[in-house]
Amino acid sequence: MTDPVESTTAMFAEAREAGAAVARLLAANRATIAALTTTLRASRLRLVVTCARGSSDHAASYGKYLFETMLALPVVSAAPSIASLFGATAGGGADTLCIAISQSGRSPDLLATVGAWQRAGAHVVALVNDEESPLAARADTVIALRAGPERSVAATKSC
C-alpha cells in the first residue's frame, strides 16, 4: 500500500498546494475584499445566493455556514440550470449578494443563472481562477483565486 503522504498523483500534488493558493488569494485581493466589505455594509444585505457546480459547490456550502453563523444571513444555493434549462427569473434585489464560484468561469448554465440574479439587482461576486473568463467579465466584483492551473479533474486548489 502506498503511503498517502508520498503520493505522486496530480490530484494529491495540487491539493498540497492549497495552502499556498489561499495565501496568494488573500495577498492579491486585499484591496478588492476591503472595497467589497464597504459596499456590502452599505447595501444592508438580507440574502446571499450561491451559484456553483461540483467541488466549487462544496466550497459554497462551507461559505453558507460562515455567512449564517457569523452574520446571521440566510444563504440559498441557486442551481446553475434554473435559468439556462428552465428559463426561470431570479428574485432578490439590491439587498441580495450572489456569489458565483468557478474554476473556469465558463459554464453556460452558471453564466445564465448569475445573469438572472444580476438582472434582478443582486451584487455579483465571482470567485474565479480564470480572470479572463466570461464570469469575471460579468461580475460586479472579482476575487481572483490565483490557484494556478489545475490539471487533475477535481478543482483541488480553487475551492
PEGIHU-V564496 format. One record per residue. RES is the residue in one small letter. PHI is phi in whole degrees, -180 to 180 (none if undefined). Layout:
{{RES/PHI} {RES/PHI}}
This chain:
{{m/none} {t/-82} {d/-70} {p/-62} {v/-70} {e/-101} {s/-60} {t/-114} {t/-70} {a/-61} {m/-64} {f/-64} {a/-61} {e/-68} {a/-62} {r/-66} {e/-85} {a/-58} {g/-60} {a/-66} {a/-65} {v/-65} {a/-61} {r/-63} {l/-57} {l/-65} {a/-65} {a/-75} {n/-114} {r/-54} {a/-67} {t/-63} {i/-67} {a/-64} {a/-65} {l/-63} {t/-59} {t/-62} {t/-61} {l/-70} {r/-63} {a/-74} {s/-87} {r/54} {l/-55} {r/-124} {l/-150} {v/-118} {v/-118} {t/-108} {c/-141} {a/-164} {r/-127} {g/56} {s/-68} {s/-66} {d/-69} {h/-67} {a/-63} {a/-63} {s/-63} {y/-63} {g/-59} {k/-55} {y/-64} {l/-65} {f/-63} {e/-74} {t/-85} {m/-96} {l/-120} {a/55} {l/-104} {p/-70} {v/-127} {v/-123} {s/-103} {a/-93} {a/-65} {p/-57} {s/-86} {i/-56} {a/-83} {s/-73} {l/-90} {f/-104} {g/67} {a/-74} {t/-93} {a/-103} {g/-88} {g/80} {g/179} {a/-65} {d/-94} {t/-117} {l/-110} {c/-108} {i/-106} {a/-105} {i/-121} {s/-158} {q/-67} {s/-90} {g/70} {r/-123} {s/-66} {p/-58} {d/-62} {l/-63} {l/-63} {a/-65} {t/-69} {v/-62} {g/-60} {a/-63} {w/-67} {q/-66} {r/-63} {a/-78} {g/107} {a/-69} {h/-84} {v/-100} {v/-111} {a/-106} {l/-101} {v/-141} {n/-81} {d/-99} {e/-69} {e/-98} {s/-76} {p/-59} {l/-64} {a/-62} {a/-65} {r/-82} {a/-69} {d/-76} {t/-135} {v/-115} {i/-109} {a/-74} {l/-71} {r/53} {a/-82} {g/79} {p/-64} {e/-112} {r/-99} {s/-80} {v/-66} {a/-75} {a/-77} {t/-86} {k/-116} {s/-84} {c/-131}}
